[in-house]
Amino acid sequence: MSELMRPTFDLDLIQKYGGEGPRYTSYPTAPQFSDRFTASDYCAAMAESNRLPIPADLSLYVHVPFCHNPCFYCGCNRVITRSLTAGDSFLDSLARELAMVAPRFDEDRIVRQLHLGGGTPTFLDTDQLARLLHMLQTHFPFADQAELGLEVDPRTIDPSGLRRLADMGFNRISIGVQDLEPDVQQAVNRIHDTAMVSATLGGARASGFDSISVDLIYGLPLQTTTGFARTIDTIISLRPDRIALFNYAHLPHLFKAQRRIDESQLPAPSTKLAIFRNALNRLLDAGYEFIGMDHFALPGDSLVKARKDGSLVRNFQGYSTHGGLDLISFGPSAISQVADSFAQNVRSLDDWSVQLIEGRIPTARGLTRTIDDRLRAEIIERIMCTGSLCYRDMERRFELSFRRYFAREIEQLEALQEDGLIEFRNGGFSVTSSGLLFLRAIAKVFDAYLQPQTLGSGRFSRIV
Ligand code: SF4
């Protein structure tokens, strides 16, 4: 099978299109969620999802909000604690949430995918993780081949723990590494040596996980081109199936943890770009294929296959091979997507626990999509996941004249074409190799909520 297109790195284009933009893990994006959307709206969405002629299968997400130590780059919703009772209390609350939410879905709706994120899911020990999985499996029927994945901090699990997770049925693992250089690790307060990372990866492989992914971040304090190249080369030598190379977004006004980063140690923009360019080339030269945004995978990985056959989708966990599922999420700040609604839980662990004790579904905000939202969501997902758009497909699905409905957007696309980011063809357009790094910039043409004044305000991360 042919290789995926290799993105071109062009400094002038980065200057023009590499600014801020949403990551489009949903459309409309989370800033559009409203607190007028309540638990009863979420219940209505759950009921509606059962009434569809063919109700969707399910994807589950659990947000485990604990970490032992604060990483200074962190932008996640988490609680730093060493409490020995926190995990069990969390699971007691989760049991309440499951008991309130799960019975609202018809019993024949099958779980195809489970993901545990956080925080640090492996803050929970393997007995607690077994209890968590058992609770989910008691409430929902799981497909035999369901994808069961979790994020792992190499400091919190050893090879015997990984074997236990595999025995429970977990088959996908995402290992948070970020950087292997000791001075960078010190500067971000996340210290684990290469041997520990290598043991985690080796342990996951020996335990039979189907897919092993590693997360890296560029743009951290004290990173250099040479140092990050060492990290990339070491990770490449360990051959994970997938590598996510995230662009560090320094937004200390939004994320308190980041205020502990010494800004004078952050790489200059030109150094950061050199780090990225070098990492990009190393990954591509080593045989990893570019999926989109920050994701790379080996040719045999299901993400590559899905990218090639057009079945790739985007959801709150990033790129995924499972489309058309209703996403039911549990835990503080977790976001569900059911039927045409998004529902986000309250952010604070305490509020979440108290509302559950009081017998309330802890929805804080959300949104029900309009037809225009659904149309734009589909267009944005096609651009992000396939790098192309066929106007006729959209006209057939939504019964409209694409050129009339999107006259303003087509004008903007023409400017992108002049700059070589896209090519018009076959009643639509395709993203070129020059445009591949700017999928978000192309997708945002179709974002009806994005106001020019919100870009540059530090609400979104940089595209490159
Ligand atoms: S980056 Fe991950 S492990 Fe570090 S504090 Fe944040 S959630 Fe916890």
Boltz pocket constraint, residues with backbone or C-beta under 6 A from the ligand:
constraints:
  - pocket:
      binder: B
      contacts: [[A, 66], [A, 67], [A, 69], [A, 70], [A, 71], [A, 73], [A, 74], [A, 75], [A, 76], [A, 78], [A, 118], [A, 119], [A, 120], [A, 153]]
      max_distance: 6.0
